[in-house]
Every structure is written in structure tokens, then in C-alpha cells.
Amino acid sequence: MKAFFVWAICATLLFSAFVPATSAFAETEGKADKETGKLKSAIVIEEETGKILYKENENKELPPASMTKVMTLLLIFKALQDHQISLKDKVNVSEHAASMGGSQVFLEPGETMTVDEMLKAICIASANDASVAMAEHIAGSDKAFVQKMNQEAKTLGMTRTHFENPTGLPQSNHYTTAHDMAVMARALLKYEKVLHYTSKYEDYLRENTDKKFWLVNTNKLIKTYPGADGLKTGFTNEAKYCLTATAKRNGMRVVAVVMGAPTPKERNKEIAALMDHAFAAYTTKPLLSKNKMVAMAKVNKGDHSQVPIVTEKPAVLLLKKGENVKGLKKSVELSGRLQAPIKSGTVVGYYIVKKKGRVISRTPLIIKESVKQASWWQLFKRSAGSILTH
């Protein structure tokens, strides 16, 4: 009996020691599940067509952190294209720009850098101070620049986006969605020069001075993922780890966005898996190159009676690998007769590809050259010529 009692006490002690260990293991496992698991939202699109290849909570409004700078960069590159600014312009750093916290390149009030150097700072190091300096350089103030950001978002059809600053630093009423981020990124990628900056893993500022500053890309996929050449990371405590990434393989470019990942490792792992799936499942077939002439269109009362109609971008088919492409029907659809004056780049129709009656590709067609309104003398000669030929 005594032996049994001793055995029972030992068994109880052994059991009590075992149970907490088991509970602790279960609790740790639960925490691990919470920390490695789910993104708040994600999307993958094919860049040329804009078609969605994957989506999850893609319209959930979330803080984008430094992915905000995709819009900041879009407005910078638009200003460059419109010759409002140039890469060699000197940008003066205000006290306000220099005061920005978070990611920065430690610009000093009164310091000047070129637009080219500022782009390096923004694209590689995600510099908040450089972003505000550029906002002020383009619009006069960061508030005026933010108005431009929100106007551009409307123009692009981004209905679930609102900006309060050009950096992504935490601020109420500053939000976007994975879907809108993909739209924004696709618009930015029209300016191919941006990839010259976003694809660099490292570079330097103030290189020939005693204040040489080493820039290291916040997007580690540039080094680890085949074909990756952009675009923008983001992190705040509220937003968690975010990334808008792009990669190109075998002529096909995809854009992937993840928002709200718990760790940078999980963010990179998830986005790599999403892009892997896109490249494994889909391919693109080029049909027409950018600026390819497809028709001549008559212009009413123009200084030219006809104008070339060209593709705004390459006409491309997005296909599932192994998909049959026989029986395609291609057509040019123009939106009626053109009326002068009309600016080059104006969308006037579409190059349509159908399969079994369903539209599978729709490429905008634009005016290649601006057409001014004809003078009365030009119209008179045209009318006289028409009478004489009848």
C-alpha cells in the first residue's frame, strides 16, 4: 500500500510537470500561426493588359506606408515627361523637408541635390526627406502636391484611395487598396526610366564629398528573385510589411502587391510565391508593337485632312499556358470622324481581338500627330479642289 502511495505521488508530480509543458507548446504554436499566416490583402496583375491573375481582399482600404511613393514617383516622372523639370535641375531642401522622420538620407536645410539624386534617394532608400523636397520642387508645397496626388488617383479611377502626404508616414485618412496600388504601379511603369532607379541594389549620394552616403535598396527581391526590378516597399507599425513588386520573365511583366504581412520575410515569401504562380500559369503573345500604325483617319476641318492612327502601347494577348489561339478575329474600331483641333496622344479608338465572339484584348489607339484647325484659305482650296474633281 505504501509503495502504491509513493507511486501515485510520483505519477502526479510527473503529470503536473508534463501538462504545463504541453500547454506552453500549444500556446507557442498558436502564436506562430498568428505571426506567419495571413496577409491583409494581395493582388497580381499582368502589366501590359492589366488583367487580374490573383486577388484576395484586393479592395480592402489599408494604410500603404511608403508604397505611397509610387504615386509620388508617378507625378515626378510625369513632370519630367512634360519638361516641367529635368534630371539636372537643382532641388533646394527646405527645413520642412529636412525634418521628415522615418526612412531618410539626412538632407540638411539649404542643401541642394539634383532631381536625379533625389530619385535615387526615393527609389532605393525610400527617403521621406527627398520625397517632400521633390513635392515642394514640383508643386510649391507638399500640400499642393498632395492635391495633385489625389487628382491623379481620380484620373486613374482609383476610387478607394486618399492621400494626406507624399511619404506614407502615418496620418489619418491616408489609405489605399491592393487593387489601387496595382493600378498606380502600372501607370508608373509606363515611364520605363523608373526601373533604372528601382532595379539598383545599391548606390551612393554625395559621392565625392566627406559626407558620402551609401544607399541600399529596401526591396531585397531585387537581389533574390529572378527578373525582379522594382518597385516599392513599405512599413509602419499600423500598415505592417507591404510591397508592390514587379518582375519580368520571357517578355511578360507582372505586378504583385501584398499588404499587411507580419514580417518582411513573410512578405517576400508570399509575393515571390504569387509571382511564381503567375509566371508558371500564364504567358503573353505580342501582336503589335507600340506606335504601330493601323489606320489613317479623316479629320474634319483640320490643317491635315488625314492623320495616322497608332497603338498607344503594345497589343498583347494574355494566355494560359497551352491555350489554343486559333480563330482570333482582329479589328480596328474608331469613335467616329475626328474634329480639329486634336492633340497627339488623344485616344480615338481601340484595336480589338475577339475569340468566339468574346473580347480578349483591347488596345487603345491614339493620334500620332497633333492636328490644328484649318485656316479659311486651306478650307477654300480644299472645297475648290473637291468641286473641280466632280
Residue, then its C-alpha position, 0 to 999 in steps of 0.5 A: m500500500k505504501a509503495f502504491f502511495v509513493w507511486a501515485i505521488c510520483a505519477t502526479l508530480l510527473f503529470s503536473a510537470f508534463v501538462p504545463a509543458t504541453s500547454a506552453f507548446a500549444e500556446t507557442e504554436g498558436k502564436a506562430d500561426k498568428e505571426t506567419g499566416k495571413l496577409k491583409s490583402a494581395i493582388v497580381i496583375e499582368e502589366e501590359t493588359g492589366k488583367i487580374l491573375y490573383k486577388e484576395n481582399e484586393n479592395k480592402e482600404l489599408p494604410p500603404a506606408s511608403m508604397t505611397k511613393v509610387m504615386t509620388l514617383l508617378l507625378i515626378f516622372k510625369a513632370l519630367q515627361d512634360h519638361q516641367i523639370s529635368l534630371k539636372d535641375k537643382v532641388n533646394v531642401s527646405e527645413h520642412a523637408a529636412s525634418m521628415g522622420g522615418s526612412q531618410v538620407f539626412l538632407e540638411p536645410g539649404e542643401t541642394m541635390t539634383v532631381d536625379e539624386m533625389l530619385k535615387a534617394i526615393c527609389i532605393a532608400s525610400a527617403n521621406d526627406a527627398s520625397v517632400a523636397m521633390a513635392e515642394h520642387i514640383a508643386g510649391s508645397d507638399k500640400a499642393f502636391v498632395q492635391k495633385m496626388n489625389q487628382e491623379a488617383k481620380t484620373l486613374g479611377m482609383t476610387r478607394t484611395h486618399f492621400e494626406n502626404p507624399t511619404g506614407l508616414p502615418q496620418s489619418n485618412h491616408y489609405t489605399t487598396a491592393h487593387d489601387m496600388a496595382v493600378m498606380a504601379r502600372a501607370l508608373l511603369k509606363y515611364e520605363k526610366v523608373l526601373h533604372y532607379t528601382s532595379k539598383y541594389e545599391d548606390y551612393l549620394r554625395e559621392n565625392t564629398d566627406k559626407k558620402f552616403w551609401l544607399v541600399n535598396t529596401n526591396k531585397l527581391i531585387k537581389t533574390y528573385p529572378g527578373a525582379d526590378g522594382l518597385k516599392t516597399g513599405f512599413t509602419n507599425e499600423a500598415k505592417y510589411c507591404l510591397t508592390a513588386t514587379a518582375k519580368r520573365n520571357g517578355m511578360r511583366v507582372v505586378a504583385v502587391v501584398m499588404g499587411a504581412p507580419t514580417p518582411k520575410e513573410r512578405n517576400k515569401e508570399i509575393a515571390a510565391l504569387m509571382d511564381h504562380a503567375f509566371a508558371a500559369y500564364t504567358t503573353k503573345p505580342l501582336l503589335s508593337k507600340n506606335k504601330m500604325v493601323a489606320m489613317a483617319k479623316v479629320n474634319k476641318g483640320d490643317h491635315s485632312q488625314v492623320p495616322i492612327v497608332t497603338e498607344k502601347p503594345a497589343v498583347l494577348l494574355l494566355k494560359k499556358g497551352e491555350n489554343v489561339k486559333g480563330l482570333k478575329k482582329s479589328v480596328e474600331l474608331s469613335g467616329r470622324l475626328q474634329a480639329p483641333i486634336k492633340s497627339g496622344t488623344v485616344v480615338g479608338y481601340y484595336i480589338v481581338k475577339k475569340k468566339g465572339r468574346v473580347i480578349s484584348r483591347t488596345p487603345l489607339i491614339i493620334k500620332e500627330s497633333v492636328k490644328q484647325a484649318s485656316w479659311w484659305q486651306l478650307f477654300k482650296r480644299s472645297a475648290g479642289s473637291i468641286l473641280t474633281h466632280 
